[in-house]
């Protein structure tokens, strides 16, 4: 699984901790390409707000009340994670293993596992 989080450390309020977790089956992709994983954690729900105020017309003896309502959107933490294959220095720029084809043959450096370097990956 993958877990990300943040903690608030201040003197004015409680120290809040927020975490988001995803299972590997939700974020892992068997690819040699770099990809992005986005995790979000809502920390404040959508909220209806309202406010009223009065204005008086002293000269005319009138009082007017005006009210407004709006919806405050939910608030969330977002984490953006870049997932890239490890580069083992094979010159291919993507990562993976090299030098596993035998007979002096090398893969292109982007195979995800040593046993696949002489396959479609390299």
C-alpha positions as a printed Julia matrix, in Angstrom:
122×3 Matrix{Float64}:
   0.0     0.0     0.0
   0.93    3.65   -0.3
   0.38    6.16    2.53
   0.92    9.93    2.45
   0.21   12.49    5.12
   0.71   15.9     6.61
   0.77   17.25   10.14
   0.02   20.72   11.44
   2.27   21.93   14.25
   1.27   25.3    15.66
   0.57   26.97   18.97
  -2.93   28.27   18.24
  -4.93   25.08   17.85
  -4.8    21.34   18.0
  -2.11   19.67   15.93
  -4.02   17.95   13.15
  -2.83   14.95   11.16
  -4.27   13.99    7.78
  -3.4    10.8     5.9
  -4.51    9.11    2.69
  -3.84    5.46    1.79
  -4.2     3.46   -1.41
  -3.68   -0.26   -1.91
  -1.07   -1.3    -4.47
  -3.82   -2.67   -6.72
  -5.29    0.86   -6.91
  -2.1     2.7    -7.89
   0.56    0.26   -9.15
   0.92   -0.13  -12.91
   3.28   -2.67  -14.51
   4.8    -0.28  -16.98
   8.23    1.06  -17.86
   6.71    4.51  -18.33
   6.61    7.22  -15.69
   3.11    7.94  -14.4
   1.4    10.06  -11.76
  -0.67    9.01   -8.76
  -2.99   11.53   -7.11
  -4.28   11.02   -3.58
  -6.82   13.27   -1.88
  -8.09   13.57    1.66
 -11.11   15.74    2.41
 -10.69   17.61    5.69
 -13.67   19.98    5.6
 -17.04   19.12    4.11
 -19.11   21.42    1.94
 -20.94   23.88    4.18
 -23.89   26.22    3.76
 -23.17   29.73    5.03
 -25.47   32.68    5.52
 -25.24   36.24    6.79
 -27.8    38.97    7.39
 -27.33   42.66    8.1
 -29.61   45.61    8.68
 -29.39   49.13    7.38
 -31.38   52.02    8.82
 -32.45   55.13    7.0
 -32.53   57.57    9.9
 -34.07   60.42    7.92
 -36.92   58.27    6.62
 -37.33   55.95    9.61
 -36.84   52.84    7.45
 -34.98   49.67    8.26
 -33.89   47.21    5.6
 -32.58   43.72    6.16
 -30.48   41.95    3.58
 -29.44   38.31    3.76
 -27.09   36.26    1.62
 -26.54   32.52    1.41
 -23.72   30.63   -0.24
 -22.1    27.23   -0.18
 -18.53   27.03    0.98
 -16.85   24.26   -1.07
 -15.23   21.27    0.57
 -11.52   21.48    1.32
  -9.05   18.71    0.59
  -5.37   17.96    0.7
  -4.02   16.68   -2.61
  -0.79   14.75   -3.05
   0.74   14.29   -6.52
   3.26   11.45   -6.73
   5.51   10.67   -9.68
   6.18    6.96  -10.14
   9.17    6.14  -12.34
  11.16    2.96  -12.92
  14.59    2.89  -11.31
  17.48    3.7   -13.65
  20.26    1.18  -13.27
  22.53    3.1   -15.62
  21.73    1.07  -18.72
  21.72    4.08  -20.99
  18.09    3.65  -21.93
  16.97    6.43  -19.63
  13.99    4.55  -18.27
  15.39    2.18  -15.7
  15.47   -1.56  -15.22
  18.29   -4.06  -15.62
  20.99   -4.39  -18.24
  23.55   -6.99  -19.26
  21.25   -9.98  -18.76
  20.85  -11.22  -22.34
  24.0   -13.34  -22.34
  26.62  -13.6   -25.06
  27.64  -10.0   -24.47
  24.21   -8.74  -25.51
  22.66   -6.02  -23.38
  19.09   -4.89  -23.02
  18.19   -1.27  -23.68
  18.03   -0.41  -19.98
  14.27   -0.11  -19.68
  13.26   -3.66  -18.83
  11.38   -3.83  -15.52
  12.93   -7.14  -14.42
  16.18   -8.92  -15.22
  14.39  -11.86  -16.86
  12.66   -9.56  -19.38
  15.71   -7.76  -20.79
  15.81   -9.89  -23.91
  12.05   -9.72  -24.36
   9.89   -6.94  -25.77
  11.53   -4.59  -23.25
  15.09   -4.86  -24.46
